[in-house]
Amino acid sequence: MFISPAFAQAAAPAAPNAFVQLAPLIFIMVIFYFLLIRPQQQARKKHMEMVGNVRRGDKVVTAGGIHGKVTKVLDGDEVMVEIAEDVAVKVAKSTLSNVLSKSEPAANDQ
């Protein structure tokens, strides 16, 4: 009954290490990088390479699902795609989702 309050109190817990507190956050960031960010960057790089290498005669599919044949590569970010006989549309290169067949490079191809 005559125990002093100082003896009844528990010892103050030691301050946790700052690295131990940040380790889970760092671990989660590394996991996000390797599972989400890096694959997206690689897919983007592959798509940009595919779009950059498109040339006349390639059969392509646009993001809207239109199948056609590249008739002319225009300056900048556009190509002319023939979707039917005597029907050509101008589309942005970035909307090309797939190149179905590559053509052989022509001597006067741009």
C-alpha positions as CSV (number, residue, x, y, z in Angstrom):
1,M,0.0,0.0,0.0
2,F,2.8,2.3,0.6
3,I,4.4,1.8,-2.8
4,S,5.8,4.9,-4.3
5,P,4.2,6.0,-7.6
6,A,7.7,6.0,-9.2
7,F,8.0,2.3,-8.7
8,A,4.5,1.6,-10.1
9,Q,5.1,3.2,-13.4
10,A,6.5,1.2,-16.3
11,A,9.7,2.2,-17.9
12,A,9.3,4.6,-20.9
13,P,9.5,2.7,-24.2
14,A,12.6,3.4,-26.3
15,A,12.1,5.5,-29.4
16,P,11.9,3.2,-32.4
17,N,14.6,3.5,-35.1
18,A,13.6,5.8,-37.9
19,F,14.7,3.2,-40.5
20,V,12.5,0.6,-39.0
21,Q,9.5,3.0,-39.3
22,L,10.3,3.9,-42.9
23,A,11.2,0.3,-44.1
24,P,7.6,-0.8,-44.9
25,L,7.0,2.4,-46.9
26,I,10.2,2.0,-48.8
27,F,9.3,-1.7,-49.4
28,I,5.9,-0.7,-50.8
29,M,7.4,1.9,-53.1
30,V,9.9,-0.7,-54.5
31,I,7.1,-3.2,-55.1
32,F,5.0,-0.5,-56.9
33,Y,7.9,0.4,-59.1
34,F,8.6,-3.1,-60.2
35,L,5.0,-4.3,-60.5
36,L,3.3,-1.1,-61.9
37,I,5.6,1.7,-63.0
38,R,8.4,-0.2,-64.8
39,P,6.2,-2.4,-66.9
40,Q,4.1,0.6,-68.0
41,Q,7.3,2.4,-69.0
42,Q,8.5,-0.6,-71.0
43,A,5.2,-1.0,-72.8
44,R,5.1,2.7,-73.6
45,K,8.7,2.5,-75.0
46,K,7.8,-0.5,-77.1
47,H,4.6,1.2,-78.5
48,M,6.6,4.4,-79.3
49,E,9.2,2.3,-81.1
50,M,6.5,0.5,-83.1
51,V,4.8,3.8,-84.0
52,G,8.1,5.3,-85.0
53,N,8.9,2.4,-87.4
54,V,5.6,2.4,-89.2
55,R,6.0,2.9,-93.0
56,R,4.0,2.8,-96.2
57,G,2.4,-0.6,-96.9
58,D,2.1,-1.7,-93.3
59,K,-1.2,-3.2,-92.2
60,V,-2.3,-1.6,-89.0
61,V,-5.1,-1.5,-86.4
62,T,-6.1,1.8,-84.8
63,A,-7.3,2.2,-81.2
64,G,-10.8,2.4,-82.5
65,G,-10.5,-1.0,-84.1
66,I,-10.2,0.1,-87.7
67,H,-8.1,-2.1,-89.9
68,G,-6.3,-0.6,-92.8
69,K,-3.1,-0.2,-94.8
70,V,-0.7,2.8,-94.4
71,T,-0.6,4.6,-97.7
72,K,1.5,7.6,-96.7
73,V,3.5,8.6,-93.6
74,L,2.9,12.3,-93.2
75,D,5.3,14.8,-91.4
76,G,4.8,15.0,-87.7
77,D,2.5,12.6,-85.9
78,E,0.1,11.5,-88.7
79,V,-0.3,8.8,-91.3
80,M,-2.8,8.2,-94.0
81,V,-4.6,4.8,-93.6
82,E,-6.6,3.3,-96.4
83,I,-9.6,1.5,-94.8
84,A,-11.4,0.6,-98.0
85,E,-10.8,0.9,-101.7
86,D,-10.3,4.6,-102.5
87,V,-11.2,5.6,-98.8
88,A,-8.3,6.9,-96.8
89,V,-8.3,8.6,-93.4
90,K,-5.7,10.6,-91.7
91,V,-5.0,9.3,-88.2
92,A,-2.5,10.2,-85.5
93,K,0.4,7.7,-85.1
94,S,-0.3,7.5,-81.4
95,T,-3.7,5.9,-82.1
96,L,-2.1,2.9,-83.9
97,S,-2.5,0.0,-81.5
98,N,-0.9,-2.7,-83.6
99,V,1.1,-3.3,-86.7
100,L,-0.3,-6.6,-88.2
101,S,2.3,-7.0,-91.0
102,K,5.4,-5.2,-91.9
103,S,6.2,-4.2,-95.5
104,E,9.5,-4.4,-97.1
105,P,11.2,-1.0,-97.2
106,A,11.0,0.6,-100.6
107,A,13.8,2.6,-102.2
108,N,11.8,5.8,-102.3
109,D,9.8,5.2,-99.0
110,Q,9.8,8.1,-96.5
